[in-house]
Amino acid sequence: MSIATQNSSTISETLKARKDHLTGLLKIVDTQIGKSTATQKLTITAIKAEMGLIEHMLKKR
């Protein structure tokens, strides 16, 4: 079974779209007013880590 490969521009576009989506989610979850719950803090940390990974992958291209 062979897997079709994507060209680098398509992968870069996908990563950029994914980063934009995560940025939007971060704006929704990251509330500056009031206390944030432990779940919100973990979610924010996970989103930021994923965005860091995406930025690293984009720099390698």
N, C-alpha and C positions, 0 to 999 in steps of 0.2 A: 504494500500500500504506500503510495507516495503522497506527500502533503505538498500542496501548492505553496510556493513562497511568494511573499509580497515584496514589492520593490521598496527601497528605503524611503522614498517620498511618501508612500502610502502609510508606512509605519510611523513616520514622523508626524504626519497629519493626524493619525489615530491617537498618538501620544499627546499631541497638543489639544485635541478635542477632549481627551480624558482629563487632562490637567485643568482645562476650563470648567469641566463638569465638577471636578473636585473643589475648585475655587468657589463655585456657586453653592455647593453643599456646605462648605466651610462658613460662608456668610450666613447661611440659615442656622447652623448649629452654634456658631460662636456668638453668643449674646454678651454684650458688655454690661447690660443692666441686670442687677440682681445676682444672686449666687448661681453658680453652675454646679450641676450634680457630678458625681464621680463618672457616670456614664458619658456625660457630655465631654468631660476632660479626656477620657480615654478615646472617644470618637475623634475629637480634635487632634489629639496626638497621632492617631492612626492615619487621619487624612493628611496631616503634614508630612508624615513619614512616606506615605505613598507619593505625594507631590515631589518630595526630595528624590525618590527613586526615579520618577519620570524625568525630572530635570537632569539627573545623572545619565539616563539612557539617551536623552536628546543631545547632551554634550558629546557623547561617544559617536554620534552619527556625523 
